[in-house]
């Protein structure tokens, strides 16, 4: 009777190993959606709330995971150039969890020894903008590469027509070019284009009763330049 009572209350070796495996897997994190709480553009780190909760290992009760304080944000970067922006409160990201502590690498870069004291931890997550739920879908972009605001108020669009030449479209309330030299179409820069127009009017001498033929000739020569678009 005593043996039967103990077997009913004590887990078997297989059950104990299975429970140990489940407990271990609950502690291992790989990737999880997150919600931005705050973003520091100077340090390029964010406070992020993991969007999928966990469970208490002892009781199995669902819990909300704590906010991660300093998550590095992964903007595309390479060869000395980058695409970077800003994260706002409420933006969604994908948290990718490194399998070892990244503290030393973040501080020093290069190749650093691995630490086995912390593995598969949310403390070593990085944020990838942006994984979106179905409640906040991205605008459709079939046949196009679009960089800009989701609402379309400021975008750079590369359209890739089937069998045709790609078309680049800049749509914005204002476009500012900060450059001493802007080259447009076949090597015609904006300064040369406008200087030639100025010369056309400076060189034009009104001719009585010619019906504007002299002006037409000057402007026709100017229009032979590839016009900027």
Kinemage of the C-alpha trace (Angstrom):
@kinemage 1
@onewidth
@group {chain A} dominant
@subgroup {mainchain}
@vectorlist {calphas} color= white
{ca unk a 1} P 0.000 0.000 0.000
{ca unk a 2} L 2.845 2.369 0.863
{ca unk a 3} L 4.510 1.675 -2.504
{ca unk a 4} L 1.273 2.375 -4.356
{ca unk a 5} L 0.812 5.660 -2.478
{ca unk a 6} L 4.337 6.857 -3.294
{ca unk a 7} L 4.045 5.971 -6.992
{ca unk a 8} L 0.840 7.970 -7.174
{ca unk a 9} L 2.454 11.117 -5.777
{ca unk a 10} L 6.055 10.935 -6.936
{ca unk a 11} L 6.816 11.609 -10.635
{ca unk a 12} L 8.608 8.926 -12.560
{ca unk a 13} L 12.093 9.552 -13.890
{ca unk a 14} L 10.680 10.163 -17.366
{ca unk a 15} L 8.112 12.636 -16.015
{ca unk a 16} L 10.790 14.452 -14.010
{ca unk a 17} L 13.055 14.775 -17.048
{ca unk a 18} L 10.131 15.968 -19.154
{ca unk a 19} L 9.284 18.630 -16.570
{ca unk a 20} L 12.930 19.715 -16.404
{ca unk a 21} L 12.993 20.056 -20.174
{ca unk a 22} L 9.824 22.179 -20.168
{ca unk a 23} L 11.205 24.417 -17.399
{ca unk a 24} L 14.471 24.878 -19.299
{ca unk a 25} L 12.687 25.717 -22.559
{ca unk a 26} L 10.555 28.312 -20.759
{ca unk a 27} L 13.756 30.108 -19.739
{ca unk a 28} L 15.247 30.082 -23.260
{ca unk a 29} L 14.250 33.073 -25.400
{ca unk a 30} L 14.963 33.435 -29.116
{ca unk a 31} L 12.653 36.055 -30.631
{ca unk a 32} L 9.528 37.832 -29.473
{ca unk a 33} L 7.500 40.877 -30.594
{ca unk a 34} L 7.948 44.009 -28.525
{ca unk a 35} L 6.339 47.426 -28.084
{ca unk a 36} L 8.455 50.574 -27.812
{ca unk a 37} L 8.026 52.485 -24.563
{ca unk a 38} L 10.733 55.114 -25.207
{ca unk a 39} L 13.623 55.686 -27.612
{ca unk a 40} L 16.970 57.425 -27.108
{ca unk a 41} L 18.188 58.626 -30.555
{ca unk a 42} L 21.583 59.672 -29.174
{ca unk a 43} L 22.484 56.246 -27.772
{ca unk a 44} L 20.247 54.414 -30.262
{ca unk a 45} L 18.644 52.248 -27.590
{ca unk a 46} L 15.013 51.731 -26.679
{ca unk a 47} L 12.927 50.754 -23.701
{ca unk a 48} L 10.769 47.889 -24.935
{ca unk a 49} L 7.916 45.945 -23.424
{ca unk a 50} L 7.942 42.291 -24.575
{ca unk a 51} L 4.530 41.805 -26.156
{ca unk a 52} L 4.107 38.092 -25.346
{ca unk a 53} L 4.133 37.274 -21.669
{ca unk a 54} L 5.632 34.300 -19.913
{ca unk a 55} L 4.642 31.980 -17.108
{ca unk a 56} L 5.939 31.645 -13.599
{ca unk a 57} L 8.145 28.562 -13.588
{ca unk a 58} L 6.992 27.495 -10.149
{ca unk a 59} L 3.238 28.086 -10.430
{ca unk a 60} L 2.607 28.223 -14.178
{ca unk a 61} L 0.631 31.455 -13.718
{ca unk a 62} L 0.828 33.857 -16.749
{ca unk a 63} L 2.971 36.926 -16.082
{ca unk a 64} L 3.794 40.145 -17.947
{ca unk a 65} L 7.495 40.362 -18.619
{ca unk a 66} L 9.348 43.459 -17.337
{ca unk a 67} L 10.278 46.341 -19.636
{ca unk a 68} L 13.741 45.944 -21.147
{ca unk a 69} L 15.649 49.179 -20.444
{ca unk a 70} L 18.469 49.481 -23.037
{ca unk a 71} L 17.797 47.477 -26.181
{ca unk a 72} L 20.101 48.295 -29.139
{ca unk a 73} L 18.114 49.127 -32.290
{ca unk a 74} L 19.227 47.487 -35.554
{ca unk a 75} L 19.079 50.068 -38.340
{ca unk a 76} L 20.557 48.813 -41.654
{ca unk a 77} L 24.214 49.802 -41.858
{ca unk a 78} L 27.333 48.881 -43.796
{ca unk a 79} L 30.287 50.252 -45.814
{ca unk a 80} L 30.058 53.576 -44.014
{ca unk a 81} L 26.418 54.252 -44.919
{ca unk a 82} L 23.192 53.639 -43.039
{ca unk a 83} L 19.421 53.939 -43.088
{ca unk a 84} L 18.238 55.284 -39.769
{ca unk a 85} L 15.159 56.870 -38.322
{ca unk a 86} L 13.328 57.199 -35.028
{ca unk a 87} L 11.086 54.964 -32.993
{ca unk a 88} L 7.978 56.346 -31.317
{ca unk a 89} L 6.103 55.111 -28.298
{ca unk a 90} L 3.777 52.322 -29.395
{ca unk a 91} L 5.849 51.216 -32.400
{ca unk a 92} L 6.270 47.470 -32.701
{ca unk a 93} L 9.581 45.680 -33.186
{ca unk a 94} L 10.944 42.158 -33.264
{ca unk a 95} L 13.230 41.378 -30.353
{ca unk a 96} L 16.040 39.056 -31.453
{ca unk a 97} L 17.767 37.376 -28.516
{ca unk a 98} L 21.505 36.697 -28.762
{ca unk a 99} L 22.513 33.316 -27.354
{ca unk a 100} L 25.293 34.787 -25.180
{ca unk a 101} L 25.772 38.016 -23.225
{ca unk a 102} L 26.551 40.941 -25.552
{ca unk a 103} L 27.510 43.429 -22.828
{ca unk a 104} L 31.277 43.229 -23.493
{ca unk a 105} L 30.844 43.337 -27.258
{ca unk a 106} L 28.575 46.394 -27.089
{ca unk a 107} L 31.156 48.160 -24.935
{ca unk a 108} L 34.320 47.099 -26.806
{ca unk a 109} L 33.409 45.745 -30.250
{ca unk a 110} L 35.795 43.366 -32.007
{ca unk a 111} L 36.061 39.762 -30.796
{ca unk a 112} L 35.435 39.179 -27.088
{ca unk a 113} L 35.349 36.010 -24.950
{ca unk a 114} L 31.937 34.431 -24.520
{ca unk a 115} L 30.337 34.284 -21.094
{ca unk a 116} L 28.324 31.229 -20.115
{ca unk a 117} L 26.746 32.895 -17.082
{ca unk a 118} L 23.884 34.277 -19.210
{ca unk a 119} L 22.479 32.467 -22.231
{ca unk a 120} L 19.335 33.024 -24.354
{ca unk a 121} L 18.285 35.888 -22.090
{ca unk a 122} L 16.008 38.802 -22.950
{ca unk a 123} L 18.705 40.966 -21.387
{ca unk a 124} L 20.696 40.326 -24.588
{ca unk a 125} L 17.927 41.237 -27.031
{ca unk a 126} L 18.290 43.641 -29.952
{ca unk a 127} L 15.352 45.350 -31.673
{ca unk a 128} L 14.610 45.008 -35.361
{ca unk a 129} L 12.084 47.584 -36.690
{ca unk a 130} L 9.514 46.519 -37.382
{ca unk a 131} L 7.248 43.542 -37.013
{ca unk a 132} L 3.646 44.710 -37.313
{ca unk a 133} L 0.443 43.094 -36.076
{ca unk a 134} L -2.520 42.719 -38.397
{ca unk a 135} L -4.131 45.703 -36.653
{ca unk a 136} L -1.368 47.977 -38.042
{ca unk a 137} L -0.508 46.721 -41.532
{ca unk a 138} L 2.055 48.359 -43.800
{ca unk a 139} L 0.669 50.083 -46.926
{ca unk a 140} L 0.750 47.972 -50.081
{ca unk a 141} L 3.927 48.352 -52.154
{ca unk a 142} L 3.593 45.804 -54.961
{ca unk a 143} L 6.097 46.505 -57.743
{ca unk a 144} L 7.647 49.381 -55.787
{ca unk a 145} L 10.331 50.114 -53.233
{ca unk a 146} L 9.004 52.798 -50.875
{ca unk a 147} L 10.939 54.767 -48.253
{ca unk a 148} L 8.900 57.264 -46.293
{ca unk a 149} L 5.892 57.872 -44.100
{ca unk a 150} L 3.222 55.202 -43.899
{ca unk a 151} L 0.533 57.803 -44.665
{ca unk a 152} L 2.227 58.692 -47.978
{ca unk a 153} L 2.800 62.368 -47.164
{ca unk a 154} L 6.575 62.121 -47.765
{ca unk a 155} L 8.000 59.237 -49.785
{ca unk a 156} L 10.762 58.201 -52.158
{ca unk a 157} L 9.371 55.530 -54.473
{ca unk a 158} L 11.206 53.372 -56.995
{ca unk a 159} L 8.665 51.848 -59.362
{ca unk a 160} L 9.724 48.691 -61.144
{ca unk a 161} L 7.448 48.310 -64.178
{ca unk a 162} L 7.443 44.996 -65.998
{ca unk a 163} L 9.735 45.340 -69.015
{ca unk a 164} L 10.201 49.091 -68.529
{ca unk a 165} L 12.787 51.387 -67.012
{ca unk a 166} L 12.588 52.033 -63.248
{ca unk a 167} L 11.088 55.380 -62.227
{ca unk a 168} L 12.099 57.272 -59.076
{ca unk a 169} L 9.424 59.539 -57.599
{ca unk a 170} L 9.900 61.960 -54.697
{ca unk a 171} L 6.632 63.090 -53.152
{ca unk a 172} L 6.766 65.600 -50.301
{ca unk a 173} L 5.438 69.044 -49.352
{ca unk a 174} L 9.006 70.370 -49.778
{ca unk a 175} L 12.254 68.955 -51.184
{ca unk a 176} L 15.536 70.477 -50.002
{ca unk a 177} L 18.885 69.819 -51.718
{ca unk a 178} L 21.916 70.646 -49.593
{ca unk a 179} L 24.703 70.352 -52.156
{ca unk a 180} L 27.020 72.802 -53.973
{ca unk a 181} L 26.591 70.770 -57.158
{ca unk a 182} L 23.495 68.988 -58.398
{ca unk a 183} L 23.857 66.953 -61.581
{ca unk a 184} L 20.690 66.128 -63.497
{ca unk a 185} L 20.260 64.036 -66.659
{ca unk a 186} L 23.211 63.502 -68.967
{ca unk a 187} L 25.572 65.628 -66.909
{ca unk a 188} L 23.540 68.870 -67.074
{ca unk a 189} L 23.716 70.379 -63.586
{ca unk a 190} L 21.127 72.806 -62.319
{ca unk a 191} L 23.520 75.793 -62.189
{ca unk a 192} L 24.506 75.365 -65.859
{ca unk a 193} L 20.895 74.904 -66.882
{ca unk a 194} L 19.756 78.122 -65.199
{ca unk a 195} L 22.860 80.088 -66.235
{ca unk a 196} L 22.198 79.200 -69.857
{ca unk a 197} L 18.609 80.389 -69.501
{ca unk a 198} L 19.873 83.657 -68.040
{ca unk a 199} L 22.295 84.060 -70.954
{ca unk a 200} L 19.485 83.469 -73.431
{ca unk a 201} L 17.664 86.550 -72.149
{ca unk a 202} L 20.822 88.634 -71.670
{ca unk a 203} L 22.007 87.963 -75.248
{ca unk a 204} L 18.593 88.504 -76.808
{ca unk a 205} L 18.243 91.852 -78.548
{ca unk a 206} L 14.678 92.809 -79.489
{ca unk a 207} L 14.311 93.093 -83.269
{ca unk a 208} L 11.463 95.324 -84.485
{ca unk a 209} L 8.726 93.504 -86.374
{ca unk a 210} L 10.417 90.063 -86.216
{ca unk a 211} L 7.465 88.544 -84.372
{ca unk a 212} L 9.744 87.298 -81.580
{ca unk a 213} L 11.955 85.211 -83.883
{ca unk a 214} L 15.192 86.280 -82.144
{ca unk a 215} L 13.847 85.346 -78.719
{ca unk a 216} L 12.527 82.092 -80.108
{ca unk a 217} L 15.964 81.251 -81.467
{ca unk a 218} L 17.662 81.887 -78.118
{ca unk a 219} L 15.101 79.847 -76.203
{ca unk a 220} L 15.229 77.012 -78.733
{ca unk a 221} L 18.983 76.713 -78.211
{ca unk a 222} L 18.469 76.645 -74.447
{ca unk a 223} L 15.791 73.969 -74.707
{ca unk a 224} L 18.246 71.661 -76.485
{ca unk a 225} L 19.802 71.024 -73.065
{ca unk a 226} L 18.408 67.957 -71.278
{ca unk a 227} L 15.910 69.564 -68.912
{ca unk a 228} L 16.120 68.764 -65.189
{ca unk a 229} L 13.091 66.936 -63.836
